């Protein structure tokens, strides 16, 4: 029987390894596209929450409106964002991901998780089944600790919920 201490250690090692690999691959992908972490943060904000104004972007990035406007302009010039007229205020503009920006984020997410396919290929069917059952139990327990994670409820993979946005 696994002790709590060894379970904690295994979980910690797996988390460090998986997060490290996922982030390393994701950061490399975004750098290959010439994006800074603050630009990536903005793109993800728009991907998950939809269009918004420059002042909302400034608040999200904790920068001035002028700095947010410059960031938006660079991303518009790169083709990742587009400006749209605000339907409630014709003087204001809303910022949204362009179709290319949406695809960039989907490709970035895929780059982040691509290595998991390689991992699956080296595990036997029995190992995959055992790990899947354990991960389902772990996911349910984690969701109990974090109600906000219910957006990724059982039966919905992270990748499938990505496609809905």
N, C-alpha and C positions, 0 to 999 in steps of 0.2 A: 504494500500500500504506500502511495506517495505521501510524504509528510507535507505539512503546510510550508515549511521552510524550503523544501526542494521544489514544490510547486511554484512558490513565489520566485525562486531563482530562475526556473525554466521560463516562466512568464516574462520576467524582466529581460532575460537574454533574448527571447524571441522578439519582444517589443523593440529592444535596441537594434537588433539585426534588421527586422522588417522596416522599421521607421527609417533607419539609416540608409538602407538600400533604396527604398522608395523615394526618399527626399533627394538623395544623390542623383538618381536618374531623372527626377523631375527638374531639379535645379539645372542640370546639364542641358536638358531639353529647352528650358526657358532661356538660358544663356545663349544657346545656339540660335535663338530667335532675337537676341539682343535686348532682352527684357530684364529690368531690375526687379528686386523683390517687391518694392512698392507698386510698380506697374502690374506685377502679377497679382498682388493683393487687390488692386482696383479691378482687374479683369475678372477675378473670381467673385468679387462683390456683385458686379453686374451680371455675371453668369447665374448666380443663385438668387439674387434679389430683384433683378430687372433694372430697367433704366431709372435714372435719377438725375438731379441737377448737380452743377459743379459744387455748390455749397455742401451738398450731401457727401460728395467725393472728398472735399476738403476735410470734413468732419471725420470721415472714415480713415483717411490717411493721416489725420492730425497735422495738417499743414494749412497754410493760408489759402484763401480762394485763388489768389494769383498763382501760387505754386501748383494748385490742383488744375487750374486752367492750362498751365504750361504742360503738365503731364498729359492731360486730355489731348491737347493739340498734337503732341508728339505721337500719341497712339492713334489719332485720327490720320495723321500723315503716313503712319506705317500701315494703315488699312485695318487695324484691329477694332477701332471704335467708329461710331457715326453720331452726328448730332441730329436731333429731331426737334421739330417745333413742339412746345408744351401745349397740349390741347386745352389746358385751363388758363394759360397765359401766353398769348402769342409773342410777347416780348422776350420770353424766357426760352431757353433751349434745354432739352433733356439729352443725356448722353446714354448710349446703348452700345452693346457689342454689335459689330457688323457680322454678317454671316462668316467671314473669314476669322473674326475674333472668337465666335462660338466654336468653330472647328478647331482653332488653336487650343482652346481650353480642353475640348474633348480629346485631342491628340496628346496634350500634356498629361491628362489623367491616365490615358492609356500607357504613356511612357512610364508613368509612376508605378503602374501595376503589371507591366509586361513581364517582369522577371518572375512573377508568380506562376505563369504558365510554364516557364522553364523548371521551376521547383516541382510543380505537379508532375511533370514528365519523368522525374527521377524517383518518384514515390510509387510504391506498389498500390494496387487497387485496395488491398486490405489496410495499408497505412493511410491512404486517402480517406477511406470510410471512417476509420477510428478518429482521425484528426478532424474530419467534418463534424462528427457527432460531438466531440469535445469543444470545437469552436462554436457550435450552435448553443451549447450550454453556457459557454463563456460569454457569448453575445447577449443571451437573455439576462444573465446576471449583470452585465455592464449596463444594459438598458434600464434595469431597475434602479441603478445608481444615477443614471442620467436620462431623465424623462425627455429631454430635447432630442435624444438619439432615436426616438420613436419614428422619426421620418424615415429611418432605415430599418423598419420593422422586419421581423422574420418573414422570409419568403420574398423579400425585396433586396436584391444585392445593391451595393453601393453603385455599381456601374449602371444598373437598370434605373435607379433613381436619378442618376446623372442625365440620362436620356430624356427625362421628363422636363428638364429645365431648358 
